[in-house]
Amino acid sequence: MNDGQNSFGRQAFDLAERTATFGEAVIELAIAVRRVDIVGPLVRQLVRSGTSIGANYTEADEVGAANASGGFARGKS
C-alpha cells in the first residue's frame, strides 16, 4: 500500500486532513453567501456544524489511540 491506495484499491485519504478541508470549504461557502437577515443564523449554524466535525474526529481519534495503547477513556455518564 505504498502507492497511496488502501486494500480495496481506492485512494487512501487522511481523515483528519479531509475534515480540515471540509471545514475550510464550509467557511468559504459562508463567506460567499449573500448577506440578508434571514440567512445570518443559518450561516452561523452551518459554520458551527461544518467545522465541529474536525474537533469531534480528533477527540474520538485520541480516545481510540489511548484505548489501543492500554490507556483509558474518560467517559461521560
Buried (B, 14 or more C-beta within 10 A) or exposed (E): EEEEEEEEEEEEEEEEEEBBEBBEEBBEEBEEEEEEEEEEEEBEEBBEEBBEBBEEBBEEEEBEEEEEEEEEEEEEE
